[in-house]
Structure formats: structure tokens, C-alpha cells
Amino acid sequence: MKISTMKRITVDIVSYAYVLLFLYAATSKLMDYDNSEMQMSKSPIITAYASILVWLVPALEILISILIAIPKTAMTGLLMALGLMCAFTGYIYTILNYSDFIPCSCGGVLAMMGWRTHMAFNIAFIIMAIIAILLKAEKTAKKAV
């Protein structure tokens, strides 16, 4: 198998993984809206914004999934996915290190993870996004030459 094919497959796998993750998370949050809002409102960091974030986060996850699925906007979607995942990871880091109370507003199976496992999971997705972005940028740069 050619290197270029392996790179394309890698970008596709990362892209599909993000689409599945974000659509699953958004659906879980929206289906259990009341619990998501309650958990967000208990957060020592985002309490004041819970009523906005309970809709904004799933909407962003859905938007990013759509952008990733469309070839012309896939790079924008991957960059946004990286940014959102970094924000989630920063939130987890802050909660773990500076808060006595640790609520979880994640949906579905993700809510069953411990916070440290969730941090490792997020870091893995951050690394995957960086790899996909670099591979996609390399491919785009080669086309331009």
C-alpha cells in the first residue's frame, strides 16, 4: 500500500472517529437534556453559562461533525474539533486540579469514565486530530505545488 493511501486512510479514520464521537455525545446530551443541564449548573466553573452551554456544546459537536463529513470543509472541521477537544481537556484539567466538587455533564458511555480516564481519552483524540490535520495539510500543500 502506498504511503499516500495510508495517510488518506489515517485522516479518514480520525475524521470518522470524531464524527461518531461528537454525534454520539451531542445526541446523548440532548436526549438527557434535564440531566445535562443539572450537571452543568453544578460545575464550579461554568455554572453561570450552563443554560447556554447545554445547547451550545451539542450544537457545536453537530456542526463540527457536519464540517468534517464534507470534503471541502473537513480541515475546518478538524481544526474546530481540535479546539473543542482542547477546551474540554482544559476544563477537565482545571476541575481535577482546582475543584473539590467534580460534576460530569458528559453523555452516555462517556459519563461512566473516571476523570483521569476521560483526560487520557481526550488527549488521545487531541493527538489524533493533530496527526490528521498535519497529514491533510501536507496533502493540500503537495496539490498546490
Contacts in CASP RR format, 6 or more apart in sequence:
PFRMAT RR
TARGET T0000
AUTHOR 0000-0000-0000
METHOD contacts of the structure
MODEL  1
MKISTMKRITVDIVSYAYVLLFLYAATSKLMDYDNSEMQMSKSPIITAYA
SILVWLVPALEILISILIAIPKTAMTGLLMALGLMCAFTGYIYTILNYSD
FIPCSCGGVLAMMGWRTHMAFNIAFIIMAIIAILLKAEKTAKKAV
4 139 0 8 1.000
7 135 0 8 1.000
7 138 0 8 1.000
7 139 0 8 1.000
8 139 0 8 1.000
10 131 0 8 1.000
10 132 0 8 1.000
10 135 0 8 1.000
11 132 0 8 1.000
11 135 0 8 1.000
11 136 0 8 1.000
11 139 0 8 1.000
14 78 0 8 1.000
14 128 0 8 1.000
14 129 0 8 1.000
14 131 0 8 1.000
14 132 0 8 1.000
15 68 0 8 1.000
15 69 0 8 1.000
15 74 0 8 1.000
15 78 0 8 1.000
15 132 0 8 1.000
17 125 0 8 1.000
17 128 0 8 1.000
18 64 0 8 1.000
18 65 0 8 1.000
18 68 0 8 1.000
18 78 0 8 1.000
18 81 0 8 1.000
18 125 0 8 1.000
18 128 0 8 1.000
18 129 0 8 1.000
19 65 0 8 1.000
19 68 0 8 1.000
19 69 0 8 1.000
21 125 0 8 1.000
22 61 0 8 1.000
22 62 0 8 1.000
22 64 0 8 1.000
22 65 0 8 1.000
22 81 0 8 1.000
23 61 0 8 1.000
23 62 0 8 1.000
23 65 0 8 1.000
24 108 0 8 1.000
24 109 0 8 1.000
25 58 0 8 1.000
25 61 0 8 1.000
25 106 0 8 1.000
25 107 0 8 1.000
25 108 0 8 1.000
25 110 0 8 1.000
26 57 0 8 1.000
26 58 0 8 1.000
26 59 0 8 1.000
26 61 0 8 1.000
26 62 0 8 1.000
26 65 0 8 1.000
27 58 0 8 1.000
28 106 0 8 1.000
28 107 0 8 1.000
28 108 0 8 1.000
28 110 0 8 1.000
28 111 0 8 1.000
29 36 0 8 1.000
29 54 0 8 1.000
29 57 0 8 1.000
29 58 0 8 1.000
29 105 0 8 1.000
29 106 0 8 1.000
29 107 0 8 1.000
30 36 0 8 1.000
30 58 0 8 1.000
32 107 0 8 1.000
32 108 0 8 1.000
33 54 0 8 1.000
36 54 0 8 1.000
36 105 0 8 1.000
36 107 0 8 1.000
37 50 0 8 1.000
37 51 0 8 1.000
37 54 0 8 1.000
39 103 0 8 1.000
39 104 0 8 1.000
39 105 0 8 1.000
40 46 0 8 1.000
40 47 0 8 1.000
40 50 0 8 1.000
40 53 0 8 1.000
40 54 0 8 1.000
40 103 0 8 1.000
40 105 0 8 1.000
41 47 0 8 1.000
41 50 0 8 1.000
41 51 0 8 1.000
42 101 0 8 1.000
42 103 0 8 1.000
43 50 0 8 1.000
43 95 0 8 1.000
43 103 0 8 1.000
43 105 0 8 1.000
44 95 0 8 1.000
44 99 0 8 1.000
44 101 0 8 1.000
45 91 0 8 1.000
45 94 0 8 1.000
45 95 0 8 1.000
45 99 0 8 1.000
46 53 0 8 1.000
46 91 0 8 1.000
54 105 0 8 1.000
60 80 0 8 1.000
60 84 0 8 1.000
61 84 0 8 1.000
63 80 0 8 1.000
64 77 0 8 1.000
64 80 0 8 1.000
64 81 0 8 1.000
64 84 0 8 1.000
67 73 0 8 1.000
67 74 0 8 1.000
67 76 0 8 1.000
67 77 0 8 1.000
67 80 0 8 1.000
68 74 0 8 1.000
68 77 0 8 1.000
68 78 0 8 1.000
68 81 0 8 1.000
74 136 0 8 1.000
75 133 0 8 1.000
75 136 0 8 1.000
75 137 0 8 1.000
75 140 0 8 1.000
78 129 0 8 1.000
78 132 0 8 1.000
78 133 0 8 1.000
78 136 0 8 1.000
79 133 0 8 1.000
81 129 0 8 1.000
82 126 0 8 1.000
82 129 0 8 1.000
82 130 0 8 1.000
82 133 0 8 1.000
85 122 0 8 1.000
85 125 0 8 1.000
85 126 0 8 1.000
85 129 0 8 1.000
86 126 0 8 1.000
88 122 0 8 1.000
89 119 0 8 1.000
89 122 0 8 1.000
89 123 0 8 1.000
89 126 0 8 1.000
92 115 0 8 1.000
92 118 0 8 1.000
92 119 0 8 1.000
92 122 0 8 1.000
93 119 0 8 1.000
95 102 0 8 1.000
95 115 0 8 1.000
96 102 0 8 1.000
96 115 0 8 1.000
96 116 0 8 1.000
96 119 0 8 1.000
102 115 0 8 1.000
104 111 0 8 1.000
104 115 0 8 1.000
106 113 0 8 1.000
106 118 0 8 1.000
110 118 0 8 1.000
110 121 0 8 1.000
113 121 0 8 1.000
END
